[in-house]
Amino acid sequence: MKNKDHTKGLLIILIILLVFCTLLYISQENQKAEKSDTIATREGQNRIILSWWGNDERHKYTMEGVDHFMEENPEIHVNCRYGEWNGFEKRMEVWTNSHNEADVMQINYAWLDTYSKDGTGYYDLNQLSEYINLDAFSDKCKEYGTRNGHLNALPIAMNSQVFYYNQDILDQYGLSCPENWDDLFEMAEVVSKDGKYLLGMSKKQVFMLLIAYYEQSTGKAMFNDDGKLAASKDEIAELLVFYKKMIDEHVLCPVDIFDNAMYQNGQVVGIMCWISDTKKYRDALEEKGVKVSLCLYPMMEGAKRSGWYIKPATMWAISADTKSPKDAAVLLEYLLNDPYMVSLAGTEKGVPVSSKAVEVLSENGLSETNEYIATEEINKRADEINIIIPNIEKEAIIDAFKQNADEYLYDRMDADECAELIYDSIIEVQ
């Protein structure tokens, strides 16, 4: 009996110690978080947080710009939250839902509908016009960021899909830029003899490529203006057959094996990407001495819809919960219009839409940049390009298509079964 009591007593002590250690760990982590948020904050400074996603280049110039901002505005201390795109959207969801988002944040255009359909999810920038030069933006640009009369965000640049091809490889095979979908298959037949794929791209770009084909071939939008799926199960089945044909005939490299290295080393001849990714896909190849061509998107003759879309590349917004709206506005103005920051960013996110930013960059060869050239080509076709429907970029919808389409691509389902699965999955998450 004594031994049982002794054992029971030890167990209770161990449980108490475990609970104590857990509470101590949580307390220490909270202190670390608080310390990291306030580090280097001097007495009298106001602390705000800036968040963004991107590549190493973007991180480097943004942090350099933030350092300069704090030198110019010693009363404001800026802490930075940043990372690559993968996983960032999920973290943003957690921060936003817990009201712990940054004071100033880079957001995706689609997030306006996700977090601020009624216009109250982000701060109304109209209320901060004393600190932000809104006149530097056209009414159309401001319209993109407006919900229910509230100016929630300002676009940094405009974005659309472009195609870049390794011109040296095209020359090697006696090929030129494709103009329609048939051209893609004919070109793929030639380059596939040496094991090459004609095109490679991310899962989002594949989804948008297929939407373009669907809309050109049917004359209908795949998603309604309210973001609801408009395609039928039979139409999705036909689209799946076309998708598989593109992969089987080497028009399109399978998403799961494609990476930028395949494009850089010539295993993949061309790429479809956002204009804002030009440095990653065109400039990087040209720096190796490779000739790269900007080619038009494929079109069907007589198509009623082009199926191609344009959107703000990314946007800057201020949290509706910020405790320092003035300081946040001063930082946002700096990010968009300050000559020093504008020069650092250049065209990395695309050609800026701020007239002040364009003025600065025009003095430093803006018209010679590949982003400017691509943007001008898209502008020539503005009449046939639609503003993007946010759900087209919704991660859950893209995953619902990609993951289920794999069942057909790898012969685990027929097209009709797979189309029904895709249809039901998209309806569930849209």
Secondary structure, DSSP 8 states (H G I E B T S, - for coil): -HHHHHHHHHHHHHHHHHHHHHHHHHHHHHHHHHHHHHTT--TT-EEEEEEEE--HHHHHHHHHHHHHHHHH-TTEEEEEEEE-STTHHHHHHHHHHTT---SEEEE-TTHHHHH-TTS-SB--GGGGTTTS-GGGS-HHHHHHTEETTEE-EEESBEEEEEEEEEHHHHHHTT-----SHHHHHHHHHHHGGGT-EEEE--HHHHHHHHHHHHHHHHSS-SB-TTS-B---HHHHHHHHHHHHHHHHTTSB--TTT--HHHHHTTSEEEEEEEGGGHIIIIIHHHTTT--EEEE-----TT-S----EEEES-EEEEBTT-S-HHHHHHHHHHHHH-HHHHHHHTTTTSSB--HHHHHHHHTTTGGGSHHHHHHHHHHTTGGG-EE--GGGG-HHHHHHHHHHHHHHHTTSS-HHHHHHHHHHHHHHH-
